[in-house]
Amino acid sequence: MQAAIENAARRQYAYDQVKGWEGETPPSVSLGLPPIPFPQGNPFSIAKYRLGERLFFDAGLSINDRISCASCHRPERAFTDPRGFSIGVSGKRMMVKTPTILNVAYSFLFFHDGRTSSLEDQAAGPLLSADEMGMTREGLESKLNAIPEYRHLFQGAFGGERITFGEICASLATYVRCQISGGSAFDEYIYGGDATKLSSLEKRGYGVFIGKAECIRCHSFDGTGALFSDNSFHNIGIGFDQENVPPGLFAMTGNKSHIGLIKTPSLRNVAITSPYMHDGRFRSLPEVIEYYNKGGIRNPSLSPLMRPLHLTKRERRDLVLFLQTLTDPRYLPANLKIGG
């Protein structure tokens, strides 16, 4: 019952962010982002979106009816988990920090290690993981086919008589693909041309971001939009001070030089999505910046981009102020203090 109440509240919060949109086309793109790309094999429809939304918040998709997608990707925290490491149906803590789903429509590899190349395949991962939602393809199909309302909704979205696992994933992918986040003060400044949106200190921090700190080398953007990620993989040293180093891209390639290479996360909403790094070791942005300022943890495959930055105290402070301007105001509750 508690899970149902929490998911109902989260669903309402998510709806409030896009209320007023009911058309047969995807939601309007936020300032600072390119159009949402939809694959030929899973084009947008409002029926699939609404069905995917319902599935996303339904704890019935887990083996014990206790965990939904929204249990770990909480809309009130920019679709991240403030615990850092989510807890699945087995009660086991996940090995890496739960990433946001915002703007993943623009990615072409998913998970920290890039193990899937489509949102449809990504949706299947948590559903079938014994440690996350604990279902099987056949079990989930049987469970949803036993619910007349779901059979009606799936028939309206896909036209078939029986619900298939592929349709479940396609619906979830459609909903997730539409969760976009732009319209920050940074976007108003860069893409809206409003020079008043950033203070002089925030503009100085922007200068550090693209200049001395060279954050833009990995957290990139251009004239078409700002994803703040190069969608690539880098070894920044995180985990090499522990006995068990997260394998990262190595898990997919088997190339030992890829140990510790983790996909670059977006910096959008970074001020409200702590803890930071894939192992959740830092609770504040100043801690993150200090880690980069020191050049990371040395190891044989450390990215050549990792080096001591020699940022002054003022430059580090201004950089934090700039990063706070990347927050989408829709995901900033009035009582939530950003920064730290």
C-alpha positions as CSV (number, residue, x, y, z in Angstrom):
1,M,0.0,0.0,0.0
2,Q,2.8,2.4,0.9
3,A,4.5,1.8,-2.5
4,A,1.2,2.5,-4.3
5,I,0.7,5.8,-2.4
6,E,4.3,6.9,-3.1
7,N,4.0,6.1,-6.8
8,A,0.7,7.9,-7.1
9,A,2.3,11.0,-5.6
10,R,5.3,10.7,-8.0
11,R,3.1,10.2,-11.0
12,Q,1.1,13.4,-10.1
13,Y,4.4,15.3,-9.7
14,A,5.6,14.1,-13.1
15,Y,2.2,15.0,-14.7
16,D,2.4,18.5,-13.2
17,Q,5.6,19.1,-15.1
18,V,4.0,18.5,-18.5
19,K,0.3,19.4,-17.8
20,G,-1.4,21.0,-20.7
21,W,0.2,18.7,-23.3
22,E,-2.4,16.3,-24.7
23,G,-1.7,16.3,-28.4
24,E,-0.8,13.6,-30.9
25,T,2.7,14.9,-31.2
26,P,5.6,14.7,-28.7
27,P,5.9,17.5,-26.1
28,S,7.5,20.7,-27.3
29,V,11.3,20.7,-27.0
30,S,12.8,22.7,-24.2
31,L,15.1,25.6,-24.9
32,G,18.6,24.3,-25.4
33,L,17.7,20.9,-26.7
34,P,17.3,19.5,-30.3
35,P,14.1,17.7,-31.4
36,I,13.4,14.4,-29.8
37,P,14.5,11.5,-32.0
38,F,12.1,8.6,-32.3
39,P,13.2,5.3,-33.9
40,Q,11.5,4.1,-37.1
41,G,10.5,0.9,-35.3
42,N,8.8,2.7,-32.4
43,P,7.3,6.0,-33.5
44,F,5.6,8.3,-31.1
45,S,1.9,8.0,-30.3
46,I,0.0,9.5,-27.4
47,A,-1.5,6.1,-26.6
48,K,1.9,4.5,-26.2
49,Y,3.1,7.5,-24.1
50,R,0.2,7.3,-21.7
51,L,0.5,3.6,-21.4
52,G,4.2,3.9,-20.8
53,E,3.5,6.5,-18.1
54,R,1.2,4.1,-16.4
55,L,3.7,1.3,-16.5
56,F,6.5,3.5,-15.3
57,F,4.6,4.1,-12.0
58,D,3.1,0.7,-11.6
59,A,4.8,-1.4,-8.9
60,G,3.0,-4.4,-10.4
61,L,5.8,-4.7,-12.9
62,S,8.0,-6.1,-10.1
63,I,7.9,-9.7,-8.9
64,N,6.7,-8.7,-5.4
65,D,4.5,-5.7,-6.4
66,R,6.6,-3.3,-4.4
67,I,9.0,-1.6,-6.8
68,S,8.2,0.5,-9.9
69,C,10.5,2.3,-12.3
70,A,9.6,5.5,-10.4
71,S,10.8,4.0,-7.1
72,C,14.3,4.5,-8.2
73,H,13.9,7.2,-10.9
74,R,12.0,9.7,-8.8
75,P,10.5,12.6,-10.8
76,E,10.6,14.9,-7.8
77,R,14.4,14.5,-7.8
78,A,14.9,15.0,-11.5
79,F,14.3,11.2,-12.0
80,T,17.2,10.2,-9.9
81,D,17.4,8.4,-6.5
82,P,18.5,10.6,-3.6
83,R,19.8,7.4,-1.9
84,G,22.3,7.1,-4.7
85,F,22.1,3.4,-4.8
86,S,18.7,2.0,-5.3
87,I,17.3,-1.1,-3.6
88,G,15.7,-3.8,-5.7
89,V,13.1,-6.6,-4.9
90,S,15.8,-8.8,-3.4
91,G,16.7,-6.1,-0.9
92,K,20.2,-5.9,-2.4
93,R,21.8,-2.5,-3.0
94,M,22.6,-1.8,-6.6
95,M,26.3,-1.6,-7.5
96,V,26.3,1.8,-9.2
97,K,24.4,5.0,-8.7
98,T,21.0,5.3,-10.3
99,P,21.3,7.7,-13.3
100,T,18.6,10.1,-14.4
101,I,16.3,9.3,-17.4
102,L,16.1,13.0,-18.3
103,N,17.3,13.6,-21.9
104,V,18.3,10.0,-22.5
105,A,16.4,10.3,-25.7
106,Y,19.6,11.8,-27.2
107,S,21.9,9.0,-26.1
108,F,22.9,6.0,-28.3
109,L,24.4,3.8,-25.6
110,F,22.8,3.2,-22.2
111,F,23.8,2.2,-18.6
112,H,27.1,3.2,-17.2
113,D,28.9,0.5,-19.2
114,G,27.0,1.1,-22.5
115,R,25.5,-2.4,-22.6
116,T,22.5,-1.6,-24.7
117,S,22.0,0.6,-27.8
118,S,18.3,1.4,-27.6
119,L,15.9,2.6,-25.0
120,E,13.7,-0.3,-25.8
121,D,16.5,-2.7,-24.8
122,Q,17.4,-0.6,-21.8
123,A,13.8,-0.9,-20.5
124,A,14.1,-4.6,-20.5
125,G,17.2,-4.6,-18.2
126,P,15.7,-3.6,-14.9
127,L,12.5,-5.6,-15.5
128,L,14.5,-8.8,-16.0
129,S,17.2,-8.3,-13.5
130,A,16.9,-10.6,-10.5
131,D,18.2,-7.8,-8.2
132,E,16.0,-5.0,-9.6
133,M,12.4,-5.9,-10.5
134,G,12.9,-9.7,-10.7
135,M,10.5,-10.5,-13.6
136,T,10.7,-12.9,-16.6
137,R,9.4,-12.1,-20.0
138,E,6.7,-14.8,-19.8
139,G,5.8,-13.9,-16.2
140,L,5.3,-10.2,-16.9
141,E,3.3,-10.9,-20.1
142,S,1.0,-13.3,-18.1
143,K,0.6,-10.8,-15.2
144,L,-0.5,-7.9,-17.4
145,N,-2.6,-10.1,-19.8
146,A,-4.6,-11.1,-16.7
147,I,-5.6,-7.4,-16.2
148,P,-8.5,-6.4,-18.5
149,E,-7.7,-2.7,-18.3
150,Y,-4.1,-3.3,-19.5
151,R,-5.3,-5.5,-22.4
152,H,-7.6,-2.7,-23.5
153,L,-4.8,-0.1,-23.3
154,F,-2.3,-2.2,-25.1
155,Q,-4.8,-3.0,-27.8
156,G,-5.4,0.7,-28.3
157,A,-1.7,1.4,-28.5
158,F,-0.6,-1.6,-30.6
159,G,-3.7,-3.3,-32.0
160,G,-2.9,-6.8,-30.9
161,E,-5.0,-9.2,-28.9
162,R,-2.4,-10.2,-26.3
163,I,0.3,-8.1,-24.6
164,T,3.8,-8.9,-25.5
165,F,7.1,-8.1,-23.7
166,G,8.3,-6.1,-26.7
167,E,5.2,-3.9,-26.4
168,I,5.8,-3.3,-22.7
169,C,9.4,-2.2,-23.4
170,A,8.2,0.0,-26.4
171,S,5.7,1.8,-24.2
172,L,8.2,2.4,-21.4
173,A,10.7,3.7,-24.0
174,T,8.2,6.1,-25.4
175,Y,7.5,7.6,-22.0
176,V,11.1,7.8,-21.1
177,R,12.1,9.3,-24.4
178,C,9.7,12.2,-23.8
179,Q,11.2,13.1,-20.4
180,I,13.4,16.1,-21.5
181,S,14.9,18.8,-19.4
182,G,16.2,22.2,-20.7
183,G,15.0,25.8,-20.2
184,S,17.6,26.6,-17.5
185,A,19.1,30.0,-16.8
186,F,22.1,28.7,-18.9
187,D,19.8,28.0,-21.8
188,E,18.1,31.4,-21.5
189,Y,21.6,33.0,-21.6
190,I,23.1,30.9,-24.4
191,Y,20.2,29.9,-26.6
192,G,17.7,32.6,-25.6
193,G,20.2,35.5,-25.9
194,D,19.3,37.0,-22.5
195,A,22.5,38.2,-21.0
196,T,20.7,39.1,-17.7
197,K,20.1,35.4,-16.9
198,L,23.6,34.8,-15.5
199,S,25.2,36.9,-12.9
200,S,28.8,38.2,-13.3
201,L,30.0,35.4,-11.0
202,E,28.1,32.8,-12.9
203,K,29.6,34.1,-16.2
204,R,33.0,33.9,-14.6
205,G,32.2,30.3,-13.7
206,Y,31.2,29.6,-17.3
207,G,34.5,30.9,-18.4
208,V,36.3,28.4,-16.1
209,F,34.0,25.6,-17.4
210,I,35.0,26.2,-21.1
211,G,38.5,27.5,-20.3
212,K,40.9,26.6,-17.6
213,A,39.0,23.6,-16.3
214,E,38.1,22.3,-19.8
215,C,35.0,20.6,-18.5
216,I,33.5,21.1,-22.0
217,R,35.9,18.5,-23.4
218,C,33.6,15.8,-22.0
219,H,30.5,17.7,-20.9
220,S,30.0,19.2,-24.3
221,F,27.4,21.3,-26.1
222,D,27.1,23.1,-29.4
223,G,24.8,25.3,-31.5
224,T,22.2,22.6,-31.9
225,G,21.7,22.1,-28.1
226,A,23.4,21.3,-24.8
227,L,23.4,17.7,-23.7
228,F,26.5,18.3,-21.4
229,S,27.7,14.9,-22.3
230,D,29.9,13.6,-25.2
231,N,28.1,10.2,-24.9
232,S,31.5,8.6,-24.7
233,F,33.4,6.7,-22.0
234,H,36.3,7.9,-19.8
235,N,38.5,6.7,-17.0
236,I,38.6,9.5,-14.5
237,G,40.1,7.3,-11.7
238,I,37.0,6.7,-9.6
239,G,37.1,3.3,-8.0
240,F,40.9,2.8,-8.4
241,D,41.3,3.4,-4.7
242,Q,39.2,0.4,-3.9
243,E,39.8,-3.4,-4.0
244,N,37.2,-4.0,-6.6
245,V,37.3,-1.5,-9.5
246,P,34.0,-1.1,-11.4
247,P,34.7,-2.8,-14.8
248,G,32.9,-0.1,-16.8
249,L,33.2,-0.5,-20.6
250,F,35.5,-3.5,-20.0
251,A,32.4,-5.6,-19.2
252,M,31.2,-5.1,-22.8
253,T,34.5,-5.2,-24.7
254,G,36.8,-7.4,-22.7
255,N,39.6,-5.0,-23.4
256,K,41.7,-4.5,-20.3
257,S,42.4,-0.9,-21.2
258,H,38.7,-0.2,-20.9
259,I,38.6,-1.1,-17.1
260,G,37.1,1.8,-15.3
261,L,35.8,3.6,-18.4
262,I,32.3,5.0,-17.5
263,K,29.9,6.8,-19.7
264,T,29.9,10.6,-19.3
265,P,26.8,11.7,-17.4
266,S,25.0,14.9,-18.3
267,L,25.5,17.9,-16.0
268,R,21.9,19.1,-16.4
269,N,20.2,19.4,-13.0
270,V,23.5,18.4,-11.4
271,A,22.9,20.8,-8.4
272,I,20.0,18.7,-7.3
273,T,21.1,15.1,-8.2
274,S,23.7,14.3,-5.5
275,P,25.4,12.0,-4.6
276,Y,27.9,12.2,-7.4
277,M,30.1,9.9,-9.4
278,H,29.0,6.4,-10.4
279,D,29.9,5.1,-6.9
280,G,28.1,8.0,-5.1
281,R,31.2,9.0,-3.1
282,F,30.7,12.8,-3.2
283,R,27.8,14.6,-1.6
284,S,28.5,18.1,-2.8
285,L,29.7,19.9,-6.0
286,P,32.7,21.5,-4.3
287,E,33.9,17.9,-3.4
288,V,33.6,16.9,-7.1
289,I,35.4,20.0,-8.3
290,E,38.2,19.4,-5.8
291,Y,38.6,15.8,-7.1
292,Y,39.1,17.1,-10.6
293,N,41.3,19.9,-9.4
294,K,43.7,17.4,-8.0
295,G,43.7,15.4,-11.2
296,G,41.9,12.2,-10.1
297,I,43.3,8.9,-8.9
298,R,46.2,7.7,-10.9
299,N,46.0,4.4,-12.7
300,P,47.4,2.9,-16.0
301,S,44.3,3.8,-18.1
302,L,43.6,7.2,-16.6
303,S,42.3,9.6,-19.3
304,P,44.9,12.0,-20.5
305,L,42.4,14.7,-19.9
306,M,42.8,14.1,-16.1
307,R,45.5,16.4,-14.8
308,P,45.8,18.9,-11.9
309,L,43.8,22.0,-12.8
310,H,45.3,24.4,-10.3
311,L,42.0,26.2,-9.9
312,T,42.0,29.0,-7.3
313,K,39.4,29.1,-4.5
314,R,37.5,31.8,-6.4
315,E,37.5,29.8,-9.6
316,R,36.2,26.7,-7.8
317,R,33.4,28.8,-6.2
318,D,32.5,30.4,-9.5
319,L,32.4,27.0,-11.2
320,V,29.9,25.8,-8.6
321,L,27.7,28.9,-9.2
322,F,27.8,28.2,-13.0
323,L,26.8,24.5,-12.5
324,Q,23.8,25.6,-10.5
325,T,22.5,27.5,-13.6
326,L,22.0,24.2,-15.4
327,T,19.0,23.4,-13.2
328,D,15.6,23.1,-14.9
329,P,13.3,25.2,-12.7
330,R,10.5,22.6,-13.0
331,Y,12.6,20.2,-11.0
332,L,13.6,22.6,-8.3
333,P,11.2,22.4,-5.3
334,A,11.0,25.6,-3.4
335,N,12.3,24.0,-0.2
336,L,15.3,22.3,-1.9
337,K,18.6,24.1,-1.5
338,I,21.0,23.7,-4.4
339,G,24.8,23.8,-4.2
340,G,26.6,22.5,-1.2
